[in-house]
């Protein structure tokens, strides 16, 4: 079970940090990341981090967001700076496990709202 937290309301230009921790029957995760879904839009990748420390960011958040993870604690963080109204979305954490990274786990989401 993945539990995300840290969302909220912030003014444009502000910062938020969301976090997600896995609990329960825990696999050894290989990838942890964040996706987001804005109203009326499809879910999209925000950022991911691998156990080896490799990160990937969506172009829309590069330079404004930093993903970090503690694979020993099964926790992932997303620091978001200089937030824009278009960042408003439900943010979902997503973990992958398995030899082929074919085991997918989703959190319930945390809402980030950026006011103009």
C-alpha positions as CSV (number, residue, x, y, z in Angstrom):
1,X,0.0,0.0,0.0
2,X,1.3,3.4,-1.0
3,X,0.4,6.4,1.0
4,X,1.0,9.9,-0.5
5,X,0.9,13.1,1.5
6,X,2.0,16.7,1.4
7,X,-0.4,18.1,-1.2
8,X,-2.2,21.3,-0.6
9,X,-3.0,24.8,-1.8
10,X,-0.1,27.2,-2.7
11,X,0.2,30.4,-4.6
12,X,1.9,30.6,-8.0
13,X,5.7,30.8,-7.4
14,X,5.5,28.8,-4.2
15,X,6.8,25.4,-3.2
16,X,5.5,22.1,-2.0
17,X,7.0,18.8,-1.2
18,X,5.0,15.6,-1.6
19,X,6.0,12.3,-0.2
20,X,5.0,8.7,-0.5
21,X,5.8,5.7,1.6
22,X,5.1,2.0,1.0
23,X,3.8,-0.1,3.8
24,X,2.5,-3.6,4.3
25,X,3.8,-6.5,2.2
26,X,6.7,-4.8,0.7
27,X,8.6,-5.8,-2.4
28,X,12.1,-4.6,-3.2
29,X,11.2,-1.7,-5.5
30,X,13.4,-0.8,-8.4
31,X,11.8,2.4,-9.5
32,X,9.8,5.1,-7.6
33,X,8.1,8.0,-9.2
34,X,5.3,10.5,-9.5
35,X,2.5,11.0,-12.1
36,X,-0.1,13.6,-12.1
37,X,-3.6,14.0,-13.6
38,X,-5.2,17.4,-14.1
39,X,-8.9,17.8,-14.5
40,X,-10.0,16.6,-17.9
41,X,-6.5,15.4,-18.9
42,X,-4.8,12.1,-19.0
43,X,-2.4,11.0,-16.3
44,X,1.2,12.0,-17.1
45,X,4.7,11.3,-15.9
46,X,6.2,13.9,-13.6
47,X,9.5,12.3,-12.5
48,X,11.0,8.9,-11.7
49,X,14.1,7.7,-9.9
50,X,15.7,4.3,-10.0
51,X,17.5,2.4,-7.3
52,X,20.7,3.3,-9.0
53,X,19.8,7.0,-8.7
54,X,18.9,7.7,-12.3
55,X,16.2,10.3,-12.7
56,X,13.8,11.3,-15.4
57,X,11.7,14.4,-15.5
58,X,8.9,15.6,-17.7
59,X,10.0,18.6,-19.7
60,X,7.3,20.7,-18.1
61,X,8.9,20.4,-14.6
62,X,12.6,20.3,-15.4
63,X,14.5,22.8,-13.4
64,X,11.5,23.2,-11.0
65,X,11.1,19.8,-9.5
66,X,13.5,17.4,-7.8
67,X,12.7,13.8,-7.1
68,X,14.6,11.9,-4.4
69,X,14.1,8.5,-2.9
70,X,15.1,6.3,0.0
71,X,14.8,2.7,-1.3
72,X,15.7,1.3,2.1
73,X,12.7,3.1,3.6
74,X,10.5,2.7,0.5
75,X,9.9,6.4,0.4
76,X,9.9,8.9,-2.5
77,X,9.8,12.7,-2.4
78,X,9.0,15.3,-4.9
79,X,10.1,18.8,-4.2
80,X,8.2,21.3,-6.4
81,X,9.4,24.9,-6.7
82,X,8.2,27.9,-8.7
83,X,4.8,26.2,-9.0
84,X,2.4,27.3,-11.7
85,X,-1.3,27.1,-12.0
86,X,-0.9,24.5,-14.7
87,X,0.7,22.2,-12.1
88,X,-2.6,21.9,-10.4
89,X,-3.4,18.2,-10.4
90,X,-3.8,15.1,-8.3
91,X,-0.3,13.7,-7.9
92,X,0.1,9.9,-7.7
93,X,3.1,8.0,-6.6
94,X,4.0,4.9,-8.5
95,X,6.5,2.1,-7.6
96,X,7.8,-0.7,-9.7
97,X,9.1,-4.1,-8.6
98,X,9.9,-7.4,-10.1
99,X,12.7,-8.7,-12.3
100,X,11.1,-7.1,-15.3
101,X,9.7,-4.1,-13.4
102,X,6.3,-5.5,-14.2
103,X,4.8,-5.2,-10.8
104,X,3.1,-1.8,-10.5
105,X,1.9,-0.1,-7.4
106,X,-0.1,3.1,-7.2
107,X,-0.9,5.5,-4.4
108,X,-4.3,7.1,-4.0
109,X,-3.1,10.5,-4.9
110,X,-2.6,13.8,-3.2
111,X,-4.1,17.1,-4.6
112,X,-1.8,20.0,-5.5
113,X,-3.6,23.2,-6.2
114,X,-1.7,26.3,-7.4
115,X,-3.6,29.5,-7.4
116,X,-2.7,32.4,-9.7
